[in-house]
Amino acid sequence: MKYLSEYRNLEATKKYLDLIAKTATKTWNIMEICGGQTHGLVKNGIINLLPENVRMIHGPGCPVCVTPLNLIDKAIELLENGVIVCSFGDMVRVPGSKKSLLEAKANGGDLRILYSPLEAVNIAKQNPDKEVVFFAVGFETTAPANALSVLHAKKENVSNYSILVSHVLVPPAMEGILDDELCTIDAFLGAGHVCAIMGTEEYYPLVDKYKIPIVITGFEPLDLVQGIYMAIVQLEKGEYKLENQYSRVVKEEGNVAAKKMMESVFEIADREWRGIGTIPESGYRLKKEFLAYDAETKFGISSIATPENSTCIAGQILKGIKKPHQCTQFGKACTPANPLGAPMVSSEGACAAYYHFSNNLITS
């Protein structure tokens, strides 16, 4: 198949749904890692079309959702102290401990919503008397562009540019979930866009250590049901291996140039995940030679710490322990207009998916 429309073909999707129903003889719990996959499953009603013994568990693969409160508070601190803060649009309404970036902008902060961190470097060049910080949030997919912005700023000698780093990595999160005593996951659908950058070799150790199938999967309806079917076939046979459903995009070696760029700027470090806690070696930080571009170091804001909102169960949702509609605040105190946590406001958040596409769900 060559065209996107072919992966939205109703008859082909029904065929795989029938195969899943015929193949699954036991109850299987499958986690889709990526929030984009969660939205695809909910928006297209696939969750309700699966047999009852095939349960999809929503994972932590939404970078906005797992960005800890203290990082948002740090960005707001910069904004309220005269720094031009640049961000992707999906971060600006996520609540910090007291307000969001958008509310800080309404109070006079200079917040710029951009499509690329390279735009932020240009803003810094155009405003040499102002400090400019890009809020560098994301999984491995956005890390290459953020690394490029630092390299570009260094090459252009733009000293008033820095990034607030909140990069997290998928494989360590999967390991953390599997090590949780409450984990009931039998197989994973891997995040296709992450693997488009990183390739697939990082997942073989997880398959071998935990004896669990991992199927790298795309985001369209046919991608999702194919990935689920491939996982079910392995589970029913008692097999565990890495498979690549998204082979039209994901290659074994990934994007070599992008990885080389990331490795030149970032190094692996422990990272805090919102609602989950610190996962060892689960994120990136700037290497020592690039600390001049690290906003936390540059502005001395590393010490800002913020407790989680006790009324929000985002951590349980991100770990797949609970579904959004099982939260007592869902659709009541917590809505997209007034979110208690990031999963309700993010375009890839599970709570937002359940809220916006509730007509496609059976939640009883």
SVG drawing of the C-alpha trace seen along z (x, -y; Angstrom):
<svg xmlns="http://www.w3.org/2000/svg" viewBox="-22 -45 55 67">
<polyline fill="none" stroke="black" stroke-width="0.4" points="0.0,0.0 1.2,-3.5 -1.4,-5.9 -2.7,-7.0 -6.3,-6.4 -5.5,-2.7 -4.7,-2.5 -8.2,-3.8 -9.9,-1.2 -13.0,0.0 -13.2,3.5 -9.5,4.2 -9.9,3.1 -12.9,5.3 -11.0,8.2 -8.3,7.9 -10.9,7.3 -12.5,10.6 -9.0,12.3 -8.4,11.0 -11.8,12.3 -11.1,15.7 -7.5,15.9 -7.8,14.7 -8.8,17.6 -7.6,16.1 -7.8,12.7 -4.9,10.5 -3.9,7.1 -2.0,5.0 -0.6,1.6 -0.2,-1.0 2.6,-3.2 1.9,-6.3 -0.9,-8.8 -1.4,-9.1 -2.2,-5.4 -4.6,-5.9 -6.5,-8.6 -6.6,-6.4 -8.1,-3.6 -10.7,-5.8 -11.6,-8.2 -12.2,-5.3 -14.1,-3.2 -11.7,-0.3 -11.7,0.3 -15.4,1.2 -14.9,3.3 -12.3,5.6 -13.5,8.8 -14.0,8.5 -11.0,10.6 -8.6,8.2 -8.1,5.3 -6.2,2.2 -4.3,0.4 -3.2,-3.2 0.4,-4.0 2.5,-7.0 3.5,-7.9 2.3,-11.5 5.3,-13.8 3.1,-16.7 1.4,-14.4 4.6,-13.2 6.3,-16.6 6.5,-17.2 4.8,-20.1 8.2,-21.6 9.3,-22.0 6.1,-24.0 6.6,-26.1 10.2,-26.7 9.0,-27.9 6.5,-30.2 9.2,-31.5 11.3,-32.5 8.3,-34.0 7.4,-36.1 11.0,-37.4 11.2,-38.9 12.5,-36.0 10.9,-35.3 9.7,-31.7 9.0,-29.8 7.0,-26.6 5.0,-24.2 1.3,-25.0 0.4,-21.7 2.2,-22.9 0.7,-26.3 -2.6,-25.2 -1.1,-22.4 -1.5,-23.4 1.4,-24.1 1.0,-24.2 -0.7,-27.6 -1.2,-28.5 -0.5,-27.6 1.9,-29.2 -1.1,-30.7 -2.3,-32.3 1.2,-33.7 1.1,-35.2 -2.3,-36.8 -0.6,-38.4 2.0,-40.0 4.6,-37.3 6.2,-37.2 5.2,-33.7 5.7,-32.7 4.0,-29.6 6.2,-28.1 6.4,-25.2 10.2,-24.8 13.0,-25.5 15.0,-27.0 12.4,-29.8 13.3,-30.5 17.0,-30.9 16.0,-33.5 13.9,-35.3 17.0,-35.4 19.1,-36.8 16.4,-39.5 16.3,-40.4 20.0,-40.4 19.0,-42.4 16.5,-39.7 17.0,-36.1 15.1,-33.5 14.3,-30.0 12.7,-27.2 10.7,-24.7 12.2,-21.5 9.6,-18.9 9.2,-15.5 10.3,-11.9 13.0,-10.9 11.0,-12.3 11.5,-16.0 15.0,-15.7 16.8,-16.0 15.3,-19.4 16.1,-20.7 19.7,-19.4 19.9,-21.2 18.8,-24.5 21.6,-24.3 24.2,-23.5 22.8,-26.3 22.9,-28.8 26.5,-27.9 27.5,-28.2 25.9,-31.6 27.3,-32.7 23.8,-33.4 24.5,-33.6 21.1,-34.7 19.4,-31.4 18.9,-28.4 16.6,-25.4 14.6,-24.1 15.1,-20.4 12.3,-17.9 13.2,-15.0 12.1,-11.5 12.8,-8.1 10.4,-5.3 12.3,-2.0 13.1,-2.9 9.5,-3.9 8.4,-0.5 10.8,1.2 9.6,-0.8 6.0,0.2 6.9,3.8 8.7,3.7 5.6,2.3 4.0,5.0 0.6,4.0 1.5,4.5 -0.8,6.9 0.5,6.2 1.0,9.1 2.3,7.3 3.1,3.8 2.4,1.8 5.6,-0.2 5.5,-3.9 6.1,-4.0 7.3,-7.7 9.9,-7.1 11.2,-4.1 11.4,-6.1 14.1,-8.1 15.7,-5.5 15.2,-2.3 14.3,1.0 17.5,2.4 16.6,0.8 13.6,3.1 15.3,6.5 16.6,6.5 13.1,5.7 11.6,8.6 14.3,11.0 14.3,9.8 10.5,9.8 9.5,12.5 7.0,10.1 5.9,9.4 6.5,5.9 5.0,4.9 6.2,1.5 2.9,0.0 1.6,-3.0 -1.4,-5.2 -4.1,-4.6 -7.0,-2.2 -5.5,0.5 -2.1,0.1 -3.6,0.5 -5.6,3.6 -2.7,5.2 -0.4,4.5 -2.9,5.9 -3.4,9.0 0.4,9.6 0.6,9.3 -2.3,11.7 -0.8,14.3 2.5,14.3 0.6,14.5 -1.5,17.4 1.6,19.3 3.5,18.6 6.1,16.6 7.8,13.3 9.7,11.4 10.0,7.9 8.0,7.3 7.6,4.2 4.2,3.5 5.2,0.0 7.9,1.1 6.9,-1.5 8.4,-4.1 10.5,-2.4 13.9,-0.8 16.1,1.3 18.8,-1.3 16.4,-4.3 17.4,-7.8 21.2,-7.6 21.8,-11.3 19.2,-12.4 20.7,-10.0 24.2,-11.3 23.0,-14.8 21.2,-14.0 24.2,-12.1 26.5,-15.1 24.4,-17.4 22.6,-15.2 23.6,-12.5 21.3,-10.1 20.2,-11.0 17.6,-10.2 14.3,-12.0 11.2,-12.7 7.9,-11.7 4.7,-13.5 2.6,-11.2 5.1,-8.4 8.3,-9.7 11.9,-9.5 12.9,-6.7 16.7,-6.0 18.3,-6.9 15.0,-7.7 15.8,-11.1 18.3,-13.5 20.2,-16.4 22.7,-18.7 26.3,-17.6 28.8,-19.6 30.1,-21.4 26.6,-22.8 25.7,-23.8 25.8,-27.5 22.5,-26.6 20.9,-24.9 18.2,-27.2 18.1,-25.5 21.8,-26.1 21.8,-29.5 19.0,-31.0 19.6,-29.0 16.1,-27.4 17.1,-23.8 15.9,-23.9 12.2,-24.6 10.2,-21.6 6.5,-21.1 4.3,-18.4 1.8,-16.6 -2.0,-17.5 -3.4,-15.0 -6.8,-15.0 -5.4,-14.0 -4.8,-10.3 -2.7,-11.0 0.1,-8.7 -2.3,-5.7 -3.7,-6.5 -0.2,-6.9 0.9,-3.5 -2.2,-1.9 -3.6,-1.0 -6.8,-3.0 -8.8,-4.3 -9.8,-8.0 -13.5,-7.5 -12.5,-5.7 -11.3,-9.0 -13.9,-10.7 -13.0,-14.1 -13.3,-13.1 -15.7,-15.4 -16.7,-17.1 -13.9,-19.1 -11.6,-18.1 -12.4,-19.1 -10.4,-20.4 -11.5,-23.9 -10.4,-23.4 -7.9,-20.5 -6.5,-19.2 -3.8,-17.3 -2.0,-17.2 -3.8,-14.0 -7.0,-16.1 -5.6,-19.0 -2.9,-17.4 -3.9,-16.5 -2.4,-13.1 -3.7,-12.6 -5.9,-9.6 -8.3,-11.7 -8.8,-14.2 -9.5,-11.2 -12.1,-9.8 -13.7,-13.2 -13.8,-14.3 -14.8,-10.9 -17.0,-9.5 -19.7,-8.7 -17.2,-6.1 -16.7,-4.3 -18.5,-1.9 -17.2,-2.6 -19.4,-0.5"/>
</svg>
